[in-house]
Amino acid sequence: MLSSILRRTSCPQGPIISRPWSGSARPALTRAAGTAPRQQAQIVDAEMGPSNTTASQADNIPHRPPPPPSPPLSKPAATTIPRDREEFWRKVPVWEKVSAEEFLSYRWSIANTVQGTAKLLKFLQAVVPEQVPLDRSGQMQTREEFIKDVLDGVTAATMAIRMTPYILGRVDWSDPRHDPIVRQFLPMKSLMLPDHPKLALDSLHETADSPVKGLVHRYTDKALFLPTSVCPTYCMFCTRSYAVGADTDTVTKASLKPTRRRWEEAFAYIESRPELQDIVVSGGDSYYLQPEQLTLIGERLIDMPNIKRFRFASKGLAVAPSRVLDESDGWVNALIDISNKAKKAGKAMAWHTHFNHPGEISWISSDASQKLFEAGVMVRNQTVLLRGINDDVATMSNLIRQLADNNITPYYVYQCDMVEKIEHLRTPLQTILDLEAKIRGSIAGFMMPSFVVDLPGGGGKRLACSFQSYDRRTGISRYMAPAVTGRDKDNKVYEYFDPVDSLPGYSPADDTKVAV
């Protein structure tokens, strides 16, 4: 059964660790007969991928010497590994003999990242027990039934599969169906609910707010720069599912290839707008920038007189923290160097990361956070509220406290965006309102995150509690965003819609009930 499933699924591209710039387009993908129709994103570009640089690609290569070659894996990745640290990854059968030195190597992590259907199938067959819990009543399902559920979910999902060894090592594989990490990154078809009719592939209208490709300018003084569309681990609920990652069976991605020409257009726009003072460098994920690319972007922003603040957005600290500790990798050194240069220039640089559950935090991420803290790098966290994962007071409070204990500022808790194929992960607005009300006052105010809604249609972030109206019967909340203007946004009313299955009177038999 599983072999037949594998034959009819597609496999995303391999790991990207080679060159600082990509110069050639990936060959067009062909589709097998009978597969679901793709949605075509508004911008089509090839995803960064390994290839050989030629003379015709010279405009894609930065004018700086290449980094020195990485040392062999036999050289320790970190200076000191305390003997009392739990080697939790050894609980995963395929890594039971992996040493701490190997596991902390970022090169080893890249080489052992699980991506694409073939690798996912092989990994799951090796780590999932013969029987796993199907529900809390004690009913069980076979390994093959669980894996088929996941592969069917992969076929329906908008995001490709890529998971690092670190995040896979934090999973309780004895009960994968209910594990909070599995539920974020591995789609299960049986859990999916029908999409809400009001959602959209690009729910925040980022493409419409992009004056140049890969740059979103929505707020007056802030812009979002997207230098790449690759991440170390892909989240099922990604708001940028229209662009991030490899093509899937349902979506052809508006991939943002990291070419110098596109970057220069973005830099020119930023420099031409004196009102811009704050830049978020995201993607994708800035963890997938080479150290020299990180340096290039940071130095350009520091040199711009109008830019006062900038942040690099990366989930890396939550899904691949060993890179921060790996002395053979230059990414964190480049980040620290840019942080120091920004301070000398009187500007602020920060790393915005993305933890969603306390189970993602280990001694490795704590050591990495301590290293960044000692180096003076400001780290803030942005959490997404997810049903069945972190939507209770105990879990969210625990996460906030652990972040604070690791000197990571809890910055935002987002209401989950209205994106496709993740309706089972969204909560009604009332959940985030109740969480904030119950948690506020239990932790120091300067460590209390803002609970926000990123408004569908491009209204930007608003405090969840700042709605103009909220009708629990229909599930419609309405917001105003006075600071977001232009493109017919003046005095616009934005609406967020609760999941249909959370509305009063809903029954599973009614898949078409819609709040209007």
LUMLOKE-251051 format. One record per residue: residue in one letter; x, y negated, z negated of N, C-alpha, C, O in turn. Coordinates in pm, whole numbers, plus 50000, padded with zeros to 5 digits. Example, Ala and Ser with C-alpha at 12.3 -4.5 7.8 and 13.67 -1.06 7.14 Angstrom:
# LUMLOKE-251051
a513195056949220512305045049220513205033049220514245033249154/s512855022549292513675010649286512904999749213513414988649196/
# end
This chain:
# LUMLOKE-251051
m500835012150000500005000050000500864987450000500634978050077/l501884987349911502714975349900503544973150025503794961750063/s503964983850088504764982050209503944975750319504464967850398/s502654979150327501794973050429501534958550399501424950350490/i501444955250269501274941150231502504933250271502394922250327/l503674938950243504914932050276505044929350424505524918750464/r504614938850507504774937050651503944925450704504284919650808/r502854921750634502014911250688502204897850616501394888750632/t503254896650538503524884050472504794878050527505634885050582/s504914864750512506084857750564507074855150452506714855350334/c508314852750489509374850850390509964837050403510414833450512/p509994828850295510604815650301512094816550325512694827250323/q512674804850348514104804150379514944807550258514444807750146/g516224810150280517134813950174517634802150095517224790850121/p518534804449998519034793749913519854783649992520514787150090/i519804771249949520504760450018521554755049924521234747549832/i522804758549946523844754149855525084749349929526104746449867/s524994748550062526224746950139526664732550157527534727850084/r526064725350254526624712650295525874701050232524704702450196/p526554689550218525874677950161524814672150251523934665050202/w524854674950381523824669750472523434680750568524224689650600/s522214680150613521754689650714521594682350846521064671250850/g522034688550952521984681251078521144687651186520794680851283/s520804700251174520054706651281518704711251230518564715151114/a517724710851316516364714651277516264729851269516914737151344/r515434734251176515184748451166514344752951285513444745551326/p514594764751342513764769451453512304770251412511984773151296/a511434767751507509994768251479509604782251434510094792251487/l508704782851337508234795651287507104800951374506234793251417/t507114813651399506004819751471505064826151371505484829751261/r503804827451409502814832651318502264845851370502044847551490/a502044855051280501474867851317499994866451347499314858151287/a499514874551438498094873951470497274877851350497624886851274/g496154870651334495234874151228495494867151097494704868651004/t496584859251085496834852150960495954839950950495414835251050/a495814834650826494944823150804495504810950875496724809550886/p494644801950926495144790050994495864780750898495444779050783/r496944774950943497674765450861497004751850864496304748350958/q497234744150758496904730050763498154722750808499244725150755/q498014713850904499154706650956499314693650878498434685150882/a500414692050808500664679650736500904668350834501174670750952/q500804655850784500834644350874502204641950936502314636851047/i503274645850864504624643850914505274657450925505244665150829/v505864660551038506504673451056508004671351073508434663751160/d508784678050989510234676950997510804690050949510154697150872/a511984693450992512594706050953513104705150811513554694650766/e513024716450740513534716850604515034719050606515564725750695/m515704713350507517124714850497517484729650492516894737250415/g518424733750572518814747750575520254749250618520804740050679/p520874760350588522284762350622522494763250772521744770050843/s523504756450820523884757150961525304752050975525854746650879/n525884753551091527244748751115527214734551168526464731551261/t528024725851109528064711951151528804710651284529874716551302/t528244702851376528884700451504529134685651521528674677451441/a529864682051627530164668051652528914659851677528864648051644/s527894666051735526664658851765525874655351640524914647651647/q526274660851525525574658351400526324648551311526064647751191/a527254641051368528144632651287527404622151207527854618351099/d526254617251259525564606751185524864612151061524334604350982/n524874625251042524244631150924525234633750811524834638550705/i526514630750831527534634150732528024621550663528434612150730/p528004621150529528464609250457529954607150476530704616850489/h530384594750476531794591450498532544591950366532954581650313/r532714604150314533474606150193534064620250201533474628950265/p535224622650137535844635950147534954646550085534204643749991/p535034658950137534214669750080534694673249940535854670749908/p533824678949856534234682849721535184694649726535184702149824/p536014696349623536924707949621536124720749612535014720749559/p536674731849661535944744549656535714748949512536534746249424/s534584755649489534274760549355535194772149320535604779649409/p535524773549192536384784749150535614797849159534384797749165/p536324809149159535634822149167534784824549043534994818548938/l533814833649058532894836448949533584842348827533034841948717/s534774847848844535474853948732535904843548630536194846948515/k535974830848669536344820348577535154816448494534074814348549/p535294815248361534144811948277533454799248321534104789548361/a532134799248313531354787648353531284777348242531174765448271/a531364781448119531274772148007532474774447915533034785347913/t532854764147841534044765147757533824774647640534674783147613/t532694773247570532454781247451531034786547452530084778947473/i530874799447429529554805547419529474812047281530064822647260/p528754806047188528664811647053528144826047055527264829447134/r528724834446968528374848646968526974851346914526404861846941/d526424841846837525124844446776523954840446866522814840946821/r524204836546989523134832347079522454844347144523124853547192/e521134844347144520374855447201520564855947353520334846047422/e520974867247404521114869047548519794874447602519684886247637/f518784865747606517404869747633517214875747772516304883747792/w518064872047866517914877048003518174892048012517734898548108/r518874897747914519164912047916517904920447897517914932547921/k516794914147853515534921347841514914924147978514034932647992/v515384916948079514934919348216515784930748273517004929348281/p515174941848311515964953748349517054951048452518134956848441/v516804942548550517814940548655519014932548606520044932048673/w518894926248489520004918048437520494922748301521124915048229/e520204935048265520564939748132522074940648111522534941147997/k522844940948218524304941748205524994928548242526214928048251/v524214917948262524794905048300525344897948176524624896048079/s526604894048181527234887248068526764872948059526194867448153/a527004866847943526644852747924527424843848021526894834048073/e528694847348044529494839348137528894839348277528834828948343/e528434851048322527794851748453526484844048454526214836348547/f525664846148351524344840048350524434824848346523564817948400/l525464819448284525614804948275526264799048399526424786848409/s526644807448494527214802448619526084797948712525174805748742/y526144785548758525104780748849525194787848984524174790049049/r526384791449026526534798849151525854812549139525204817049233/w526004819049023525324831749002523814829649004523074837849059/s523364818748944521924815848940521364814049081520314819549112/i522054806649164521604804649302521574818049377520624821049449/a522634826049358522724838849430521624848449388521244857249465/n521104846949264520114856349213518724850249199517844855949135/t518514838649259517184832749261516244841449343516614846249451/v515044843549293514044851749363513214842649451512504833849401/q513294844549580512564836049674512104844449793512814853249841/g510904841649838510354848949950509694861849906509974867049797/t508814866949990507994878549955508824891249936508554898949844/a509814893450020510594905750011511344906649879511304916949812/k512024895849840512764895749714511824896349595512114902749495/l510684889449607509714889749498509194903849476509114908449362/l508844910749584508344924449573509384933449508509054941149417/k510614932549552511684940949497511884938049348512074947249268/f511844925249312512044921449171510894926649085511134932648980/l509664924449128508514928749049508474943849032508134948848925/q508824951149136508844965849126509864970449021509704981048960/a510924962349002511984966148908511664962148764512154968648671/v510854951748742510694946548606509304948648547509154948548425/v508274950548630506914952048576506724966448530507034975748605/p506214968748408505984982348359504924989548442504204983448522/e504835002548423503855010448499502425006048469501565006548556/q502175001748345500854996948305501024983348236501914981648153/v500164973648272500194960448209498784956548168497814961048231/p498634948348064497294944248020496564936448128497104927148188/l495314940248152494464933148247493674922248177493464911448234/d493234924848055492504914747979492814916747831493584925647793/r492214908347748492524908747605491794920047532492054922447414/s490904926947601490154937847537490944950747532490524960447468/g492094951047598492904963047600492844970647731493544980547748/q492024966047824491974972547955493294970348028493874959548020/m493774980448098495084979948164494924980548315493884984848366/q495954976248385496034978148530497414983448564498354981748488/t497514989848679498794995748719499724984948772499314973948809/r501004988548775502004979648833501614975948976501704964349014/e501194985949054500864983349194499684973849206499664965349295/e498694974949118497544966049122497954951749089497494942249153/f498824950248989499294936848953500084930649068499854919049103/i501004938149125501834932749233500984929249355501234919049419/k500004937449387499114934149499498374921149473498194913149565/d497934918949349497244906649311498164894549336497714884249387/v499434895949298500394885049318500644882749467500614871249512/l500874893149544501164891449686499964885849762500134878049856/d498754889749722497564883649782497494868849746497074860649827/g497914865549623497954851449582498984843649661498734832149697/v500134849749688501164843149768500634839849907500904829049960/t499874849049965499304846750098498344834950098498274827450196/a497604833049989496604822349983497184809049935496584798649960/a498324809249866498854797349799499394787049897499724790150011/t499494774649850500084763849930501584762549907502274756049986/m502104768649800503524767549768504244780749791503724791449761/a505464779849845506314791549862506824796149726506684789149626/i507414807949723507934813649599509434811049588510204814249679/r509834805149478511244804249441511314802749290510764793249234/m511994812149223512124811949077513554815349040514124825049090/t514134807448951515514809648908515584821048807514594824148742/p516754827148793516924837448690516594832448550516044839848469/y516914819848522516624814548388515124815148359514724820348255/i514324810048450512894809548421512284823548424511344826248349/l512794832348508512334846248509512744853348380512044862448334/g513874849248323514334855248199513534850948078513644857147972/r512734840448091511904835647979510514842147980509694839247893/v510244850848075508934857148089508834869648001509814877047986/d507654871847943507364884447875506804894147978505614893948007/w507674902548034507264911148143506414922848096505894930248180/s506254924847965505334935147918503874930847935502974939247935/d503644917747950502284912547971502334900848069501994889648032/p502744903248192502984892248286501714884648325501764872748352/r500584891448327499354884948371498974873248281498374863548328/h499314874048154498934863648059500114854948017499954846147932/d501274857248074502454849448036502324835148088502004833148206/p502584824948003502404810948045503374806448153503084796748224/i504484813048166505434809448272505024815848404505044809248508/v504654828548400504174835148522502994827448580502914825648701/r502094822848495500874816248544501164802748609500314797548681/q502344797148585502724784548651503324786748789503164778348878/f504024798048807504854799448926504484811049017504874811149134/l503744820848966503324832149048501814831949064501094833848966/p501314829849185499854829549204499274843549196499864853149248/m498134844749132497374857249130496024854549194495264846249146/k495744861549300494534858949377493274860649293492304853449312/s493304870149201492104872749121491764861249027490624860248980/l492734852548998492474841248909492014828848983491474819648921/m492204828349114491914816249189490404813749197489614822949212/l490044801049187488664796549202488514788949332489514784349387/p487294787649384487104779649505487594765349486487394759449379/d488224759649588488694745849580487524736249562486444738249617/h487764725849482486754715349468486624707849600487644704549661/p485404705149647485234698549777485854684649785486064679549895/k486144678449671486664664849673488184664149673488754653249684/l488854675549662490314674949660490884674149801490154676049899/a492174671349811492844669949941494264675249929494824675849820/l494854679050044496214684150043497184673749986498014677049902/d497074661450032497864650249978496914642049890496454631349930/s496634647149771495554641549689495844627249644494904619549622/l497104623549630497454610149582497694600449696498074588949673/h497464604849819497624596549939499034590449948499194578749980/e500034598749919501404593849923501834590450066502504580450088/t501434598650162501814595950300501264582550347501944575150417/a500024579550308499414566850348500104554850283500054543750337/d500744556950169501434546150099502934546150129503714540550052/s503334552250240504754553050277505074543650392504734546650507/p505724532250366506084522950474507164528650565507214525450684/v508044537050509509004544650589508964558950540508564561650427/k509374568050624509264582250591510064585550465511254582450455/g509394592050369510084596250248510214585450143511004587050050/l509464574450155509484563950053508044559550027507374554550117/v507584561449905506224557749867506274544749787506904544149682/h505614534349839505584521449771504134518249736503374513249819/r503754521249611502374519449566502274508049466501424499249479/y503154508149365503164497549266504024485949317504924487849399/t503734473949269504434462049319505934463349302506684460749396/d506394467149183507834466549153508514480049151509684481049112/k507814490849191508384504249184508124511849313507064510549373/a509104519949354508934528549471509464542449440510304544149351/l508974552149512509354566149498510134570349622509604570349733/f511394574049603512264578249713512354593549711512654599549608/l512074599749826512054614249839513174618649933512934620750052/p514404620149882515524623349971515524637650023516164640350125/t514824646749957514794660649999513464666849960512724661149880/s513154678350016511894685049984512134699349936511304708149958/v513254701449870513634714649819513744713749666514184703649613/c513344724549597513424725149451514084738249408514074747849485/p514654738849287515194751549239514114761749208514324773749224/t512934756949165511774765549140510534758149186510394746149158/y509634764949255508434758449306507254760849213506954772149175/c506584749749175505404750349089504174752649176504024746349281/m503294761449133502054764049206501204751449221500524749649322/f501254742849120500364731149111501004718449164500564707449131/c502044719749245502814708049292501914698049364501184701649456/t501964685449321501164675049385501684671849524500984665949605/r502924675849551503524673149681503554685949764504494688349840/s502524694149750502474706849824502354704549974502544713950052/y502044692350016501994689250159503394688550219503534688950342/a504444687550136505784685450189506844694550128507834697650195/v506674698850006507744705549932507804720449965506784727249970/g509024725249987509254739450007509064744150150508824736250241/a509184757150167509034763150298507564763750339506674763250254/d507334764850470505964766750519505364779250456506064788950425/t504044778850437503334790450386502304795050489502194789150597/d501554805450456500534810250547499414800050567498684800750666/t499284790550475498184780950483498604766550511497764758350547/v499884763350495500324749350511501634748650588502604755350553/t501654740550693502904736750759503374723850693502694713650700/k504544724250630504974713350543505484701150621506094702350727/a505194689450563505754676950614507134675250553507394665750479/s508014684450584509314685450518510144672850539510104666650645/l510904669250435511724657150437513194660950441513824662850337/k513724662050559515104666150580516054655250533515844643550564/p517114658750458518014648550402519034643550503520224646450492/t518574636050602519504630350700519904616250660519134609050596/r521084612450699521584599150666520714588450730520464578050668/r520254590750851519444580850922518164577750844517794566150828/r517484588350796516254586150720516534579150588515794570250547/w517614583250522517974576850396518264561950416517844553650336/e518984558650523519324544750546518084536250572518034524650533/e517084541950637515834534650656515174531650522514634520750501/a515224541450430514654539350297515444528850220514854520050157/f516774529750225517614519850156517354505750211517264496150134/a517254504650343517014491550405515694485650359515594473650334/y514674494150348513374489250302513474484350157512964473650124/i514124492150071514254488349930514984475049918514574466349842/e516054473549993516834461149987516044449150039516284437849997/s515114451650131514374440650193513214435750109512594425650143/r512904442750000511754439049917512234434449780512434442749691/p512414421449760512934416449633512064419649513512554419549400/e510784422549535509904425749422510184439749366509794442749253/l510844448349444511174461749395512304461049293513374455649322/q512064466549175513074466649069513344480649014514334482748945/d512474490149045512514503248980512324514149087511344513849161/i513254523649094513194534249195513224547849127514074550549042/v512294556349166512294570349123512844578749238512324578349349/v513894586249212514504594949312514044609149282514464615149184/s513174614449367512554627349339512684636549459513794638849507/g511594641749507511634650749622510344658949628509254653249617/g510434671749646511534680149611512094676949472511384672549382/d513364679349460514034678749332515454673849353516184679149437/s515844663749276517194658449292518264668349246519454665949269/y517884679349182518824690049149519384696249277520474701949276/y518644695149386519084700949512519884691149595520174693949712/l520234679849539521204670949602522604675549564522844679549450/q523534675049659524924677849626525474666549539524954655349545/p526504669049457527034658549369527394645649444527144634749394/e527984647049565528354634949639527124627649691527164615449708/q526034634849717524794628149756524194620549638523704609349653/l524244626749521523764620149400524544607249376523964596849344/t525844608049392526694596349375526374585549477526284573749444/l526204589649602525894580049708524614572349677524584560049687/i523564579649640522284573149611522414564049490521954552549492/g523034569149383523174561049262523954548249286523554537549240/e525084549249357525904537349382525174527349470525294515249451/r524414532349569523654523049654522634515249572522484503249590/l521934522349482520934515549401521564505749303521034494849280/i522694509549245523384500449153523834487849225523794476949167/d524254489149350524754477649427523644468349474523934457149518/m522394472649467521294464149513520914454349403520504458549295/p521034441249428520744431349322519324432149268519094429149151/n518374436249351516974436449306516644448349217515654447849144/i517444458849221517134471049144517704469949003518904468248984/k516814470948905517204470048764517204483748694517934485848597/r516384492748743516224505948681516024516548790515424513848894/f516534528548765516234539748854516344552748775517054553448674/r515624562948821515634575948754515714587048858515164586048968/f516414597648822516464609648903515464619548843515574623148726/a514514623948924513504633448878513934647548914514204650449031/s513994656348814514424670048839513874679348732513934676348613/k513334690448776512884700948684514054709648639513864718948560/g515244706848688516394715448665516674718648520517054729948488/l516494709048430516784711548289515864722148232516224728948136/a514664723648289513694733448241513844746948308513504757248248/v514354747348431514374760048505515774765048539515934776648577/a516794756548527518174760848555519154752448473520044746148529/p519004752348339519834743548256521304747048255522124738848215/s521654759048298523064762948297523904753948385525114752748364/r523294747448484524074738748572524694727248494525784722548529/v524014722748390524544711848308525774716448230526674708448203/l525814729148194526914734548113528044740348198529134742648147/d527784742748326528744749548413529854739848454529614730248527/e531054742448406532174733548434532684734648577533464726248622/s532254745048648532694746548787531774739248884532044739249005/d530704733148835529754725948920529814711048888529924707248771/g529754702648990529974688448970528724679948957528824667748945/w527524686148959526304678148961526154669648836525894657648845/v526304675848720526074668248597527154657648576526884647048519/n528374660548621529424650348610529104638148696529364626748657/a528544640748814528124629648899527004621648832526994609348838/l526064628648769524964621848700525474613248586525064601748572/i526364618748504526924611148392527714599148442527654588248384/d528454601148548529254590148605528344578748654528634567048631/i527264582348721526324572248768525654565248650525434553048654/s525324572748545524734566748425525674556348365525244545448327/n526954559748357527924550448300528124538148389528224526948339/k528164540248521528314529048613527104519648605527244507448612/a525924525548591524714517348580524764508748455524424496948459/k525184514548344525274506948219526254495448231525984484448184/k527404497948295528384487248313527844476048399528254464448386/a526914479548489526294469548576525064463248511524384455048573/g524774467048386523624461548317522294467248364521254460948351/k522354479448418521144485848470520894498948396521774504248329/a519664504048408519274516048334519054527648428518334526448527/m519674539148397519454551448472518944562148376519404562848262/a518024570248420517494581048336517274593548420517194592948543/w517174604948351516794617548412515394620748363515164621948243/h514454622248456513084626248422512924640948456513014644748573/t512674649148355512574663448377511154668248348510264659948329/h510934681548346509564686748352509454700148279509544710748340/f509254699548146508924711248066507414711448046506814701048018/n506804723148059505364724448038504994733247919503864732647871/h505924741447873505584750947767506804753147677507944753347725/p506584754847545507734757047456508574769247494509774769547466/g507964779147558508714791047598509794788347701510674796747721/e509754776847766510774773247864512054768347796513094767347860/i511964765247667513104759747593513874770947525513294779247457/s515194771047545516054781047483517324774047433517454761947444/w518244781947377519494776047332520294770247449521094761147430/i520084775647569520804770247685520304756247718521094747047738/s518984754547723518444741147751518754731647636518964719747659/s518784736647511519134728147397520584723547405520884711847380/d521484732747439522894728947454523074719047569523854709547559/a522344721347677522434712047791521914698247751522494688147788/s520814697947677520254685147632521224677947540521374665847548/q521874685547451522844679447360524024673547438524514662747404/k524474680547540525574675447622525174662147687525964652747688/l523974661447740523504649047802523344637947699523654626347726/f522854641447580522674631647473524014625847431524144613647414/e525004634447413526344629647374526964621147483527754612147454/a526614623847608527154616147720526384603147743526754595247829/g525334601047667524584588547678523574588047790523164577247831/v523174599747842522194600147950520784600647890520464609647812/m519954591047926518564590947881517784601747955517804602248078/v517104610447880516294621047940514854619547891514604618847771/r513934619147985512504618547951511804630448016512274635848116/n510684634447958509954646048009508554642248054507884633947994/q508124648748163506774647148214506134661048219506604669848291/t505074662748143504364675548133503064674748212502424664248216/v502674685748274501374686748339500464695348251500844706348211/l499274690148222498304697648143497714708848229497174706348336/l497824721348182497434733048260496564742348177496904745948064/r495444746048234494484754548164495104768248130495704774748215/g494944772248006495434785247963496924785847942497464796447913/i497604774547955499064774147941499484764847828500234768847740/n498994752547830499374742947726498204733947685498424722847637/d496974738647704495804730147682495194731547543494024728147523/d495974736447447495514736847309496454728447223497604726147259/v495944723947109496694714647023497994720946974499034714346973/a497954733446933499154739746878500284740346980501424736946948/t499974744547103501014745847206501554732147246502774730347255/m500664722547272501124709447315501904702447205502914695947233/s501464703547081502194697446969503574703646955504564696546934/n503644716846966504914723846956505864719247066507044716747041/l505354717947189506184713447300506724699447275507914696847292/i505854690347234506274676547210507344675947102508334668747116/r507154683446995508134683246886509474689246930510534683846896/q509424700247004510684706247048511434697047144512664696147140/l510704690147231511344680347318512014669447236513174666047261/a511304664047138511854653447053513084658546978514064651346966/d513024670946927514164676646855515384678246944516514678446895/n515164679347074516274680647170516634667147233517334666747335/n516164656247173516464642747222516014640647366516654633647444/i514894646947399514204644747526512934637147495512084642247421/t512784625347547511624617147515510384622547585510364623247708/p509344626347511508074630347575507424617947636506914609347564/y507434617047767507054604847837505594605047882504804596447844/y505244615047963503874616248013503344630347990504094640147992/v502024631247967501274643547987500244640248093499354631948072/y500354646748208499494644048323498254652948323498354664948297/q497104647148351495964655048393496354661848525496884655248614/c496084674748538496504682048658495854676048783494644673448785/d496654673848886496154667649009495194676949082495224689149065/m494354670849164493354678149242493984683149372493744677649479/v494804693649360495444699549476494894713549499494234719249412/e495174718949615494524731249658495064743849589496234744749554/k494174753449572494474766949526494904767749381495464777949339/i494654757249302495034757849160493864753349071494064748548959/e492644754949122491484750549045491414757748910490894752148813/h491914769848903491904777348777492874771648675492814775248557/l493754762648716494714756448625494264742648578494844737148484/r493274736948643492814723448603491894724348481491204734348461/t491894713848401491004712748287490054700948309490364692148389/p488904700548240488104688348244488844677048174489714679348090/l488484664948208489124653248146488974653647994489864649047923/q487874658947945487634659247801488764666247726489044662747611/t489394676047789490474683347724491644674247692492174674547580/i492054666147787493204657347763492844646347663493694641947586/l491594641847665491154631847567491194637547426491634630947332/d490734649947411490724656347279492144659047230492434657347112/l493024663347320494404666047281495074653447228495704653747122/e494944642547300495584630147254495024625947118495774622047029/a493714626547103493084622246978493574630546860493784625146751/k493764643546880494154652346770495654652146741496074654746628/i496454649146843497914649346823498434635846775499374635346696/r497824624946822498304611646782498234610146631497224613046568/g499344605446574499444604046430500144615546363500504614746246/s500334626546436501014638146379502504638046409503254646246356/i502934628746493504344627546529504644612646546503754604746575/a505904608946527506274594746536505794588746667505874595046772/g505294576646660504714570146777505664569046895505234570147010/f506974567046868507914565546979508214578747046508864579047151/m507744589946988507864602947053506514608247100506394619947137/m505514599547100504184603647145504054600447294504194588847332/p503804610447379503694607547522502404600147554501464600047475/s502374594047671501154588347725500394599247799500974606447881/f499114600547770498264610447837497564603347953496744594447931/v497884607248075497504599248191496824607548299496934619848304/v496104600348385495554605948509496224598648624496204586348629/d496814606148718497324600248842496144600548939495754611248988/l495584588948967494274588149030494274593449173495124589449253/p493354602149207493204606549346492944594549436492224585249399/g493534594849553493354583849646494404573049635494344563049708/g495384574849544496494565249539496304553649445496854542949469/g495534555349338495364544649241496474543749140496554534049065/g497324553949136498434553849041498024559248905496914564248886/k498944558248810498754563848677497944554348589498224542448581/r496944559948523496144552548426496004561148301495924573448309/l495984554648184495734562148062494424569648076493424564048121/a494424582248038493214590348054492014584247982490884585248028/c492284577847869491194572247789490704558747841489774553047784/s491304553547950490944540147999489874540548108489744530948185/f489114551248117488084552348221487014541548205486744536948095/q486424537748317485264528748316484014536348273483164530948203/s483914548948317482804557548277483224571948291484094575348371/y482584580648213482854595048222481574602348187481064601548075/d481054609548284479814617148268480174631948260480544637948360/r480054637748141480404651848125479454661048201479834672148238/r478234656548225477274664848296477694666948441477634678148493/t478124656248506478554657248646480054659648658480524664148763/g480814656848552482254658448555482984647348627484154648848661/i482314636048651482934624948724483424614348625482654609448542/s484694610848635485234599448560485674588848660486184592148767/r485464576248625485764565148717486764555648651486664552548533/y487714551148732488794542648684488984530748779488654531348897/m489524519948723489984508548801491504507548786492054511448683/a492164502448888493624500748885493964486648935494394485049049/p493774476448850493934462548897495304459248953495424450649040/a496354465948904497714462748948498054468949083499064465349143/v497234478249130497484484849259496604478049363495384479249360/t497244470849455496514463049554497004466249695497944473949713/g496344460149793496714462549933496084475249987495654483849911/r496034476250119495464487850186494074491150132493774502650100/d493224480650122491834482050078491704487349935490694493449901/k492724484949851492674489949714492214479349613491974482649497/d492084466849655491644456449562490254459849508489314461949586/n490134460149377488844462749309488254476449344487054478649330/k489084485549389488594498749423488304506949298489024506049199/v487264514849302486934524149194487404538049236487044543049342/y488224544249151488774557549178488044567849093487684565248978/e487844579449151487104589849081487964602449065488644606849157/y487894608148945488484621248918487334630848888486374627048821/f487444643148937486364652848924486804664748840487824671048869/d486054667748736486324679648656486154692148741485414691948840/p486824703148705486584715848776485114719648769484464717848666/v484594724748878483174728148885482794738348778481704737548721/d483694748048751483334758448654483304753548511482904760948421/s483734740848486483674735248351482404727248326482174722748214/l481574725548429480374717348415479274724948340479174737148351/p478464717748263477364724348191476424731448288476054725948392/g476044743448252475104750948335475734758648449475034765148526/y477074758048460477724765448569477634780548544477754785148431/s477434788048651477514802648643478434807348755478474801248862/p479184818148731480124823148833479474826048967480134825749070/a478184828748966477494831649092477314819349178477044820349298/d477474807549117477254794949189478594789049227479134780649155/d479144793349341480454788549385480374775349459481414769649493/t479194770249486479074758249567478574746349488478314735749546/k478424747749356477924736749274478944725449271480104727749235/v478554713549307479474702349319478904690249246477714687349256/a479764683149172479344670749109479264659849214480204658049292/v478164652449219477994641949319477534629249251477334619049317/
# end
